[in-house]
Amino acid sequence: MRVVSKKVLVGSPAARIVRISLFAPEISKTAKAGQFVVVMAEEKGERVPLTIVDADAKAGEITLIFQEAGLTTRILGSLSPGDNLHALLGPLGHATQIKKYGKVILVGGGVGAAEIMPVARAMKDEGNHVTSILGFRNKELVILEEELRNSSDKVYVLTDDGSYGDKGFTVDRLKKLLDEGKYDLIYAVGPVPMMKNVSLLSREYDIRTIVSLNALMVDGTGMCGCCRVSVFGRVKFSCVDGPDFDAAGVDWEELENRNKVYNPQEKHACKLFREGKG
């Protein structure tokens, strides 16, 4: 559980996105695309789920990419090579179903670009035609474009303000592609509003759409029930039933509301951390 390497991918005032590699030989041997780990940076800290972006069984390492949003990710981002985590559990969740679908569109919003990376590689290796759509707020937040070009047949980059790539949102490009041709599967990861909009659009074209849900998670092993979501009217746990779900059945309003429950406490904890009191 030692930090092997670390690189700050984005270090702007608006956001800080970090890539770290961890020595985790047992996890690296079995990790598959779509799975995640639960990380505890400190003994008295919280657990946070992070997608396994890459796994190198030979080196015994896994790679994680995350944006410093809450207290725990800020602490994790402050670690240096050689530092140790308190605990690391995984691989967790069901792996993404990889098979020969045909023409696949992957949609990644923000740090979701990191989460579609292992899926893009796996889908490409299985012989699919892979199109990746990446959306960011602006140019300085663009990550992993080159890596995804190496794993995709086509990559589109969009920014909200038009400072890089095309101006607009991921669903804008997705609609154009769906209007122009037939696709067999859509896989989306990113902010909940983005995934919701992708889901609503794909229904119009009757295309199967899978989303990797970032529901609020505490335990990560199905014991706490915090990450429950409603899918086709049934209660599911993101950690053990997901994280991938059929987008057509997700209760998006419920998911959005549940993800906001601890916002006040998280803001307070981050304030203490910045002041050196956390």
C-alpha positions as CSV (number, residue, x, y, z in Angstrom):
1,M,0.0,0.0,0.0
2,R,3.0,2.2,-0.6
3,V,2.9,5.2,-3.0
4,V,5.3,4.3,-5.8
5,S,4.9,7.4,-8.0
6,K,2.8,10.5,-8.2
7,K,2.1,13.1,-10.9
8,V,-0.1,16.2,-10.7
9,L,-2.1,16.2,-14.0
10,V,-3.9,19.4,-13.3
11,G,-2.7,22.0,-10.8
12,S,-4.9,25.0,-11.5
13,P,-6.6,27.2,-9.0
14,A,-9.9,25.7,-10.2
15,A,-9.0,22.1,-9.7
16,R,-6.2,19.7,-8.8
17,I,-6.1,16.3,-10.4
18,V,-3.5,13.7,-9.3
19,R,-2.3,10.4,-10.6
20,I,-0.7,8.0,-8.2
21,S,0.6,4.4,-8.5
22,L,0.4,2.2,-5.5
23,F,2.3,-1.0,-4.7
24,A,-0.6,-3.5,-4.4
25,P,0.5,-6.8,-5.9
26,E,-2.6,-8.9,-4.9
27,I,-5.0,-6.3,-6.3
28,S,-3.0,-5.8,-9.5
29,K,-3.2,-9.6,-10.3
30,T,-7.0,-9.7,-10.5
31,A,-8.2,-6.1,-11.2
32,K,-10.4,-5.7,-14.3
33,A,-11.9,-2.8,-16.2
34,G,-14.7,-1.1,-14.3
35,Q,-13.6,-2.2,-10.8
36,F,-12.5,0.0,-8.0
37,V,-10.7,0.1,-4.7
38,V,-11.6,1.6,-1.3
39,V,-8.8,3.8,0.1
40,M,-8.1,4.9,3.7
41,A,-5.3,7.5,3.7
42,E,-5.2,7.8,7.5
43,E,-6.2,5.5,10.4
44,K,-9.0,7.8,11.5
45,G,-10.0,8.9,8.0
46,E,-12.9,8.0,5.9
47,R,-13.0,5.4,3.1
48,V,-13.3,6.6,-0.5
49,P,-13.9,4.6,-3.6
50,L,-11.6,5.2,-6.6
51,T,-11.6,3.5,-10.0
52,I,-8.6,1.3,-10.9
53,V,-7.4,3.1,-14.0
54,D,-4.5,0.7,-14.7
55,A,-3.1,-2.5,-13.2
56,D,0.4,-3.9,-13.8
57,A,0.6,-7.4,-12.4
58,K,4.2,-7.8,-13.3
59,A,5.2,-4.7,-11.3
60,G,2.5,-5.3,-8.7
61,E,1.1,-1.8,-9.1
62,I,-2.2,-0.2,-9.6
63,T,-2.9,3.4,-10.8
64,L,-5.5,5.7,-9.5
65,I,-6.5,9.2,-10.8
66,F,-8.7,11.5,-8.7
67,Q,-9.6,15.1,-8.3
68,E,-9.1,16.7,-4.9
69,A,-12.6,17.5,-4.0
70,G,-13.2,16.4,-0.4
71,L,-11.0,16.1,2.7
72,T,-9.8,12.6,2.0
73,T,-8.8,13.2,-1.6
74,R,-6.9,16.3,-0.5
75,I,-5.0,14.2,2.1
76,L,-4.4,11.5,-0.5
77,G,-3.1,14.1,-2.9
78,S,-0.6,15.4,-0.4
79,L,1.2,12.0,-0.1
80,S,4.5,11.5,-1.7
81,P,6.3,8.5,-3.2
82,G,7.4,6.3,-0.3
83,D,4.4,7.2,1.9
84,N,2.0,4.5,3.0
85,L,-1.7,4.4,3.0
86,H,-3.5,3.1,6.2
87,A,-5.6,0.6,4.2
88,L,-6.5,-0.4,0.7
89,L,-9.3,-2.8,-0.3
90,G,-10.1,-4.3,-3.7
91,P,-10.7,-5.0,-6.4
92,L,-14.4,-4.3,-5.7
93,G,-17.5,-4.2,-7.7
94,H,-18.4,-6.1,-10.9
95,A,-16.1,-5.7,-13.8
96,T,-17.6,-4.0,-16.9
97,Q,-19.0,-6.6,-19.3
98,I,-16.5,-6.7,-22.1
99,K,-17.4,-8.4,-25.3
100,K,-17.7,-7.8,-29.1
101,Y,-20.5,-5.3,-29.3
102,G,-19.5,-3.6,-32.6
103,K,-19.5,0.2,-32.5
104,V,-19.2,1.5,-29.0
105,I,-19.3,5.1,-27.7
106,L,-17.6,5.9,-24.4
107,V,-18.5,9.3,-22.8
108,G,-16.3,10.7,-20.0
109,G,-17.0,13.9,-18.2
110,G,-14.1,15.5,-16.2
111,V,-12.3,12.9,-14.2
112,G,-14.6,10.4,-15.8
113,A,-12.1,10.4,-18.6
114,A,-9.8,8.4,-16.3
115,E,-12.6,6.0,-15.5
116,I,-13.4,5.2,-19.2
117,M,-9.7,4.6,-20.0
118,P,-9.5,0.9,-18.8
119,V,-12.9,0.2,-20.5
120,A,-11.6,1.8,-23.8
121,R,-8.5,-0.5,-23.8
122,A,-10.6,-3.6,-23.0
123,M,-13.2,-2.8,-25.6
124,K,-10.6,-2.2,-28.2
125,D,-8.7,-5.4,-27.4
126,E,-12.0,-7.3,-27.8
127,G,-12.3,-6.0,-31.4
128,N,-14.8,-3.2,-31.0
129,H,-14.8,0.1,-32.9
130,V,-14.3,2.6,-30.0
131,T,-15.3,6.3,-30.1
132,S,-14.5,8.3,-27.0
133,I,-16.1,11.6,-26.2
134,L,-14.4,13.7,-23.5
135,G,-15.9,16.8,-21.9
136,F,-14.2,19.4,-19.7
137,R,-15.0,22.8,-18.4
138,N,-12.0,24.4,-20.0
139,K,-8.6,23.7,-21.6
140,E,-6.6,23.6,-18.4
141,L,-8.7,20.7,-17.1
142,V,-8.2,18.4,-20.1
143,I,-6.6,15.1,-19.1
144,L,-5.6,11.8,-20.8
145,E,-6.4,12.9,-24.3
146,E,-3.3,11.2,-25.8
147,E,-3.8,8.0,-23.8
148,L,-7.4,7.7,-24.9
149,R,-6.4,8.3,-28.6
150,N,-4.1,5.2,-28.2
151,S,-7.1,3.1,-27.1
152,S,-9.8,4.6,-29.4
153,D,-10.6,4.7,-33.1
154,K,-11.9,8.3,-32.7
155,V,-11.7,10.8,-29.9
156,Y,-13.7,14.0,-29.6
157,V,-12.8,16.6,-27.0
158,L,-15.2,19.3,-25.9
159,T,-14.9,22.2,-23.5
160,D,-17.8,24.2,-22.1
161,D,-16.1,27.5,-23.0
162,G,-14.6,26.5,-26.3
163,S,-11.0,27.0,-25.1
164,Y,-10.0,23.6,-26.5
165,G,-11.5,21.2,-29.0
166,D,-15.1,21.8,-29.8
167,K,-17.3,24.2,-27.8
168,G,-20.2,22.4,-26.1
169,F,-21.1,19.5,-24.0
170,T,-20.6,15.7,-24.4
171,V,-24.3,15.2,-25.2
172,D,-24.0,17.6,-28.1
173,R,-21.4,15.5,-29.8
174,L,-23.2,12.3,-28.8
175,K,-26.4,13.5,-30.6
176,K,-24.4,14.3,-33.7
177,L,-22.9,10.8,-33.8
178,L,-26.2,9.1,-33.2
179,D,-27.8,11.2,-36.0
180,E,-25.0,10.2,-38.4
181,G,-24.8,6.5,-37.8
182,K,-25.8,3.3,-35.9
183,Y,-24.0,2.4,-32.6
184,D,-24.4,-0.7,-30.5
185,L,-23.5,0.5,-27.0
186,I,-22.9,3.7,-25.0
187,Y,-20.9,3.7,-21.8
188,A,-20.8,6.9,-19.7
189,V,-19.0,8.0,-16.6
190,G,-18.9,11.5,-15.1
191,P,-21.0,14.0,-13.2
192,V,-24.5,12.8,-12.4
193,P,-26.2,15.5,-14.6
194,M,-24.0,14.4,-17.5
195,M,-24.8,10.7,-17.2
196,K,-28.5,11.6,-16.8
197,N,-28.5,13.6,-20.0
198,V,-26.7,10.8,-21.9
199,S,-29.3,8.4,-20.6
200,L,-32.2,10.6,-21.7
201,L,-30.7,11.1,-25.1
202,S,-29.9,7.4,-25.7
203,R,-33.5,6.4,-24.9
204,E,-34.6,8.4,-28.0
205,Y,-32.4,6.2,-30.2
206,D,-33.1,3.0,-28.3
207,I,-29.4,2.3,-27.7
208,R,-28.3,0.3,-24.6
209,T,-26.5,2.6,-22.3
210,I,-24.4,1.6,-19.3
211,V,-23.4,4.1,-16.6
212,S,-20.8,3.7,-13.8
213,L,-22.4,5.3,-10.8
214,N,-20.5,7.4,-8.3
215,A,-23.0,7.0,-5.5
216,L,-22.1,8.2,-2.1
217,M,-20.2,5.3,-0.5
218,V,-18.9,4.6,3.1
219,D,-18.1,1.0,3.5
220,G,-17.7,-0.3,-0.1
221,T,-18.6,-3.9,0.7
222,G,-22.4,-3.9,0.9
223,M,-22.6,-3.6,4.7
224,C,-23.6,0.1,5.2
225,G,-26.2,0.6,2.5
226,C,-25.1,4.2,2.0
227,C,-24.6,3.7,-1.8
228,R,-28.1,2.4,-2.5
229,V,-29.7,3.5,-5.8
230,S,-33.0,2.7,-7.4
231,V,-32.7,0.8,-10.7
232,F,-36.0,-0.1,-12.4
233,G,-37.8,0.4,-9.1
234,R,-35.6,-1.9,-7.1
235,V,-33.0,-1.0,-4.5
236,K,-29.4,-1.8,-5.5
237,F,-26.0,-1.2,-3.9
238,S,-23.5,0.5,-6.1
239,C,-20.6,-1.3,-4.4
240,V,-21.7,-4.9,-4.7
241,D,-24.4,-4.7,-7.5
242,G,-22.5,-2.2,-9.6
243,P,-20.9,0.2,-10.2
244,D,-22.2,-0.4,-13.7
245,F,-26.0,-0.2,-14.3
246,D,-28.4,0.1,-17.1
247,A,-28.9,3.8,-17.5
248,A,-32.5,3.5,-18.5
249,G,-33.6,2.2,-15.1
250,V,-31.7,4.7,-12.8
251,D,-33.7,7.1,-10.6
252,W,-31.5,10.1,-11.3
253,E,-33.3,12.5,-9.1
254,E,-32.9,10.2,-6.1
255,L,-29.2,9.7,-6.8
256,E,-28.6,13.5,-7.1
257,N,-30.3,14.2,-3.8
258,R,-28.5,11.4,-1.9
259,N,-25.1,12.6,-3.2
260,K,-25.7,16.0,-1.6
261,V,-26.4,14.7,1.9
262,Y,-23.0,15.4,3.4
263,N,-22.0,18.5,1.5
264,P,-22.1,20.8,4.5
265,Q,-19.9,18.5,6.6
266,E,-17.5,18.0,3.7
267,K,-17.1,21.8,3.2
268,H,-16.4,22.3,6.9
269,A,-13.8,19.5,7.0
270,C,-12.0,20.9,3.9
271,K,-12.0,24.4,5.6
272,L,-10.3,22.9,8.7
273,F,-7.8,21.1,6.5
274,R,-6.8,24.3,4.6
275,E,-6.4,26.0,8.0
276,G,-4.2,23.2,9.2
277,K,-6.6,22.2,11.9
278,G,-7.8,18.9,10.3
